[in-house]
Amino acid sequence: MQTVEVLIEVNNLKKYFRVGRNAFVKAVDDVSFNICKGETLGLVGESGCGKTTCGKTILGLYSTTDGEVIFDGVNIHALRPNEKTEFTKRAQIIFQDPYSSLNPRMTVGDIIGEGMDIHHLYKGKEREEKVFELLNTVGLNKEHVNRFPHEFSGGQRQRIGIARALAIEPDFIVCDEPISALDVSIQAQIVNLLMELQRSKDLTYLFIAHNLSMIKYISDRVGVMYLGNLVELTTSAELYDNPLHPYTRALLSAIPIPDPQEERRKQRITLHGEIPSSINPPPGCRFASRCQFAKEICTRAMPPLVEVDKEHFVACHLARQF
């Protein structure tokens, strides 16, 4: 039996942003999960739920308010700045917006090669050949090396962003909604490229997205976030076949069905009620104000994320009753 090796452990992670003298936006509030080597963990939820903040805090782009991130056995947020070089070499990010994430004053060759220069990986002719190799890997060619970002389409710019992330040969990549700014015709190309790179380079992904159909396609497991909390976590197949949290059910009911007749017969779950403030969230379940099943206990106590079925975790007092 093959042993599954955990690459990243996120334990009780919190990230608060100060917005006043004694006020904080609780963007990520007590989130825990693991990511195994070679796995893709999808992270979904509506805008403002804390997905991107979670990914950036894991990478150390934001400092933690509390909690820890263990990467290959090392708590990366406990490291001194001069000790983080090895981690930054092994963990990279592909940003959401391919237009603002590339320096308009740098050529493609310099954008891709910048990480190599920082980590002193390649020089001279070897560096040039490596840049050409990366361009070819992501579906571009060496003639693009001296061009600037404004000369490329959105899909091509995202390919450049992927090449930049691959340049220092990382083990882990946070894909922060890498397809949301692209045309639908280009999205599948980028996702297929990411999957092929994962297979060939044994990469581990945290894939953040709004597109629930694409998350199902690319992810091994899926975590659902709501207002800074992780409310459900399980395998991709189990989540889509047997969602247990009312919020997850509402999200999945919004996925369009290609068959017009099936789409008309489908029952869409419409959420009503007010979304709580992330500055002053309620003491109980943060979804209670929009949940049709909410009971008195839901407004009093925050439900813990517990395993209700094999590898199926949900944060809901009433999960076993649906």
FENGIPE-V396406 format. One line per field, one symbol per residue. phi: phi as a letter, one per 40 degrees, with the letter a starting at -180 (. if undefined). A space follows every 10 residues. Layout:
# FENGIPE-V396406
phi=???
This chain:
# FENGIPE-V396406
phi=.cccbccbbb bfcbbbbcba dbbbcccbbg bbabbccgcb bcbbicdgch cccccccdcg cbcccagabb bfgbcccccc dcccdccccc bbbbcccccc cbcccbcdcc cccdcccccf cbbfcccccc ccccdcccgb bccccbcbdc cbcccccccc ccccccdbfc cbbcccfcbc cbcdccdccc cccccccccc bfcbbbbcac ccccdccccc bbbbbafgbc baaacdcccc cacbcdcccc ccccccbdcd cccccccccc cbgccccccb cccccccdcb ccbdbccccc bccccbccbd fbbabacbdc cc
